[in-house]
Amino acid sequence: MTCFLIRSAYYLVILYSFRNSCGVFKKVKTVAINLLTSIDPS
């Protein structure tokens, strides 16, 4: 039972950190797009 709980917590941590990194990538992407559109003269 404890082994199962430890494994579940481990997967939760992985999922949580993965979700956070996805959020960071989205923020970076939007910032990059904003920079590119502001630089583009047309």
C-alpha positions in Angstrom: 0.0 0.0 0.0 2.8 2.5 0.9 4.6 1.6 -2.3 1.4 2.5 -4.3 1.1 5.8 -2.4 4.7 6.7 -3.1 4.3 5.8 -6.8 1.1 7.9 -7.0 2.8 10.9 -5.3 5.7 10.5 -7.7 3.5 10.6 -10.8 1.6 13.6 -9.3 4.8 15.5 -8.9 5.9 14.6 -12.5 2.5 15.7 -13.9 2.5 18.9 -11.9 6.0 19.9 -12.9 5.2 19.0 -16.6 2.1 21.2 -16.4 4.2 24.1 -15.0 6.8 23.8 -17.7 4.0 23.8 -20.4 2.7 27.0 -18.8 6.2 28.5 -19.0 6.5 27.5 -22.6 3.2 29.2 -23.4 4.3 32.4 -21.7 7.6 32.4 -23.5 5.9 31.7 -26.8 3.5 34.7 -26.4 6.3 37.0 -25.3 8.3 35.9 -28.4 5.4 36.5 -30.7 4.8 39.9 -29.1 8.5 40.8 -29.6 8.5 39.6 -33.2 5.3 41.5 -34.1 6.6 44.7 -32.5 9.9 44.5 -34.3 8.2 43.7 -37.7 7.8 47.1 -39.5 5.0 46.0 -41.7 
